[in-house]
Amino acid sequence: MTGTRPTICLVAGEESGDQLGSELMKALNERLGDGVGYCGVGGERMTALGMTSFFDLSDVSVMGLTAVLARLPLIVKRVYQTVDAVVTADPDVLVIIDSPDFTHNVAKRVRKRAPHIPIVGYVSPSVWAWRPGRARKMSRYVDELLALLPFEPDVHERLGGPRTHYVGHPLSENAGELRPREGERAPLNGAEKVLLVLPGSRRSEIDRLLDVFGDTVAKVKQELPEIQIVLPAVAHLEDKIRAGVSDWPAMPQIVTGLEAKKAAFRRAHAALAASGTVSLELALAGVPMVVAYKVDWAFRRLKELNRFFKVASVDSFVLPNIILGTKAIPEFLDEEVQADVLAAHLKELLTDSTERREQVSELTRLDEVMSLPDGYSQRGAAADVVLGAMKAERR
């Protein structure tokens, strides 16, 4: 610690990390007052709160293999620049936020050069999905780990990972934005039923799932002609999606932007979705769903690892199922992804069926399972662990 003014270094690698980091900084400011100094790597939100960023976040915030390879020399340079700057700043604690390909390479090198600096990891890599050996390796350079999913502390304990604390998920804390206000979601027995179609946020997912999702929707529409089909599209794939659905016999309404997506969730009665974080968004919104995924070795490994490590009490690749320990949400992988099968389940979810009632009932348990102790917010729980790491090592 330099003098009596604590210094906290936070290193993010993309916009989602900037969001988490800014909320953490707000909570730290509430606890430490105006006397804390920040440095590190962040975006507009973190710099607006007083953090001096070593360089622009866009230098390392890239998606896709081609983009990463094109930017690789600069990314490597930024890793070493960040390490040098952290060691020079000698902060009371270093917090690395998600983006493990960048932030963990920084943390490993800081630990070698300045082992006295405590390191907190914010967001656990999915060691329960693939490369479980990362957990034990992380324990060498991460002192405390902040997990967004309630089962992750137990996973790290089993795998020999660092001390892990469940601090809540931002989706859970902001679930009200996805849940219908009065009059937004029409009665299930009414004339208007909304089916969400969510084929993924990656180009490869669109390539694998869009056609079979189109065939599925067409079969559902034949038996339930009153349904409205809404497809929230990520902006960078909008043109590809519009081209891909142009010959669908049941044409969806395509919406873009975060607010339009939230509004669609609040109206929806059921969803057909690619596996991913969106399944947790739907579950918290109370939207029953069918989940599918094709040709991704990581999800095959997830099923194998769940069995081997007993990560969850259910063999699943769908986040809400793993969190709840049930198979409430029907899920289909690779050759199981057939339009007839998906459509049959969706038709059940769009009527007042036993399958729908059972799934909706299970989804209502998420709030309790993902809740934090009374009085704790996600950012507050995270801030307390960060402060504890500072006190344990430096005070």
N, C-alpha and C positions, 0 to 999 in steps of 0.2 A: 504494500500500500504506500502510495506517495503522500507523505504528510498525513493529514486527517481526512482528505477528500478521496473517497473511494472511486476507483476507476473500473468500469465494466466494459469488456470488449465483447461484441456480438458479431457473429459472422454468418450471414445468410447467402444463399446462392440463387434465389429466384423470388418472384413476387409474393408467392404464398409465404415464404420465410420472412419477407419484409412485413407482412401483415401480422404474423405471430410475434415477430420481434418488437413491433411497435406496441402491441398490447402488453407484452412483458415489460417494456420500458415504462409504460403508464403505471403499471402496478409497482414497479421498483421506485418510481418517483413518489408514489403515495406513501411508501414505507421509509424512504431515505430523504425525502425533501428535495430541495434544489441543489444540494451539494454534491451530487454524483456526476461524474464525467463519463461520457460514452465515446467509444471509438470502434472501428471495425469495418464491416462491409454491409451496406444496406441500401434500400431504395428510398423513394420519396417519403414514405410514412416515417421511417426511422430517422432520416435526416431532419425532417420537420420537427422532431422531438429533441433535437440537439445532438445527434450523433454525427461525428465527423467520419465520413466514409473514405476508406483508403483509395477507392476508385469507383467508377460508375458500375452499378449492379449489372447493367446490360452486357458488360464484358464477359460475364460468366453465366448469365441466364440464357441458355440456349437449349432447344429441344430438337431431338431427332439426331440420328447417327451422322448424317451428312453434315448438318450444321455444327455438331460437336467437332468432327474431324477438321472442318474448315477453320474452326476457331481454336484448335488444340494448342498451338504454340502460345497464343495469348493467354489461354486458361492456365497452362503450366506456369507461365511467367507470373500470373496473378496469384497462384498458390504460394510461390516463393516470396513474392512481394508482401503478401498477407502475413506469412510466418515472420518475416523480418520485422514488420511493423508491430505485430503483437509482442514479440520478444522485447523490442525497444520500449514499447509502452508499459510493459511489466504490469498488467492489470491485476486487480484483486481476484478476478474470475474471467474465464473465457467461456462464452456460450456459443456453441455451434448449432445452427438451425437448419434441419432437414438437408436436402441436396447433398447426400453423403459422398458422391464422387468428388465434390469440391471441398466441402467443409471437413470431412474426415481426413482428407489428405493434409489439410492445414493442421488439424488437431494432432495427428501423429508426429508431425515435425516439431510443433511447439512442445510437445511432451518430451522429445529428445533433447531439445535445446534449452528448455526452461521447465524442468520437471516440477518446480515449486508452484507453478500456476495451476490452480484447480480448473478442471474442464467439465462443463455441463453440456450434455447433448439434449437437444430439444427436437423431438420426433424420433421414434425408434425406426431404424430400417426394418423392413419386413422379414426378419430372420425366421419368422414362423412360416414364411412362404417359400423362401429359397435361401441358399448359402447360410445355413444355421451356424456354421463355424465362425461367422462374423461376430456373433455375440461374445464368445470368449476373447476374440482378438480385441474387441472394443473395450473390454475391461482393463486393458493395458494403458489406454490413453483417455478414457472417459470415466470420471469419478462418479457422476450422478447422471441418470438418464430420465428425461421427462417423456412419458408415454401418453399417446392420445387414445389408446384403446384399453379397456379394463382388463383384458386377459394378458397383456404384454408383460407386466411385472413377473407373473408366474412363469412365463416363457423364458425370460432372461435368467431367472433363478435356476430353472432346469438346465439351461444351456451354458451356465457359467458366465453369463454376461455381467455388466456393471449393475450397481444398485439402481433399481428402476422404480419410478413413482408414477402412478396414474394421476394425471392432472386434468382430465376431462378433454372432450373433443369440441372444437369450435362449432361444428355442425350441431351438436347436442345443445350447446348454449344458445344458439340462434335458431333453434327449430321453429320458433313461433313465426318466423318469416315464411316458412314453407307450409304452415297449417292453415286451413281455410278459415276465413272470417265469416261472419254471418252472411248467408246467401251466396257465398262464392262457389261452394260445391253443391251441385244440384242433388236432390234426392235420388237414390239408386233406382227407385221405381218410376222416376220421371221420364220425360221424353228425351232429355239430353244426358248422354253418357260420354265421358271423355276417356280415351285410351291414349296414354303417353307411349311413344316409341323412342327409345334411347339407344342407338346403335354404337355408341362409344365416342371417345374424344380423340382417338388416334386414327390416322389414315389406315393403318393395317386392320383395325377393328371394323372400320367402315367396309373395307374390301371383303372381309370375311363374313360379315353379318347382315349387311343391308339387303341383299337379295332374299335371303331366307326370312328376314323380318317382313319384307314386302309380301311374300307368299303367305306368311302367317296372318298378317293383317287382312289380306283379301279373304281368307277363309273365315275369319271372325266377322267381317263385314257382311258376308253372305247370310249368316244366321242372325246377326244383330245389326240390321241396316241403319239403325238410329245412332250408332256410335259416331262420335267425332274423333278424328285421329290427329294428335298434335305431336310434332317432332321438334323438340328444342335442339338446335344445332349450335356447335361452337363456331365462332366467327371464321376461323382459318380453314374450316372444312365446309362452309356453307355452299360454295359453288359445287363442290364434289357431291355433296348430299343431294342438292337440287337436281343435278344431272342423273344421279342414281335412282331417284324416285320418279323421274319423269314418265316412266312407263308403268308405274304401279296402277293396278286397276282400282285401288282404293287410295286416292290421293290425300296425303297428310297436309295439314297446315304447318308450315315451318316457321318457327319463331327463333329469334336470336337475342342475345343479351341476357344479363343476369336477372334483371327485373321481370322480363317476359318469361324466363324459365321458372322463377318462383311463382308467378301468377298461374302458369300451367300446372305446377304441382298442386296448388291450392284448389284447382278445379277438377283434378284428375280422380277417376274412380278405380283405375287399374293401370299397370304399366308392363311393357315388355322392354327389358333392359340388358345391355351388356354388363358383365360383371365389373365391379369397380366401386369407387367411393360413392357413385350415384345410387347404388343400392342402399347405402346407409341414409342418404338424403331422402329417398323415397320412403324408407321405413320410418324415419322420424316424422315425415309428413303424413303418415298413416295411410299410404297408398299401397295396397297389396300388389304383388308383382310376380312375374316369371322372369328368371335370370338365365342368360345363355352366354356361352363363350366358345370360341373355336381356335384351335391350332395355336396354343400358347404353352410352351413347355413349363413356364413358371407355375401355371395353375395345375398342371399335372403333378409337378413336384409338391405343390401345396397339399394336394390330396394325400400323397405318399407320406409327407412329413407329419401331417396331422395324425396319421395312423401310428407312425414310428415314435414321435415325441409326445403323443397324446396332448397336443396343444389345446384342443377343444374337446368337448364331450360329444361332438358330432363331426363326422367326416364331411367337410363342406369347403367350398371356395368362395362363399358369399359372406361378406362381413356381418350382416345382421344375424345370420344363422350361427356363425362362430361365436359372436358376442352373447347371443341368447342360449346357445347350447342346444338348439333344436334344428329340425329340418323343415321349419314352417314354410319357408320360401322354396318353391320348386326350382331346381337348378339343373341345367343340361350342358354337357361338355362335349365338344368335338362331334363325333358321329351321332350323339344323342340329340343334336340340334336339328330337329325335323319340324317342318311347318305344321303338320297334322297334330303332333304332340303338343307343341307350344300353343296352338290355337285352342285345343281342347281345354287346357288349363285356364287360358285367358277368358274363355266363355264362362267358366265357372266363377271366375273372379269378378265378372261384370254382371252377375246376378246374385240374388240373396241366397247363396248356396252355403252348405256346411264348410266347404273349402275356404270360401271367402271369410266367413265369420271366424274360423279358427285362426287364419293368418292375421286378420286384423286384431284379434285378441292377443296374439303373441307379440305383435308390434307395439302394443300399448305398454309392454313391460320394459321397453328400451329406456324410457326416462329413468326408471328406478335403477336399472342395471348400470347405466352410464352416469348416474348422478354423483356429485361430490358431497362431502359432509356439509351440513347446514352452514351458510355464511361464506362458503368458498366459491369463487369464480375460477374459471380456467386460468386466467392470467394471474390471479392471486395465488393459487396453488403453485403455479410455476415459479413465481417470484419468491415464495418462501423457500423452495428448494435451492434456488440460486443463492439467496442470502445465507442459507445454512451451509452451503459449500464454501462461501467466503469466510464465515466464522470458523468453520472447522479447520481450515488450512492456514489462514493468514492472520487471525486475530488472537 
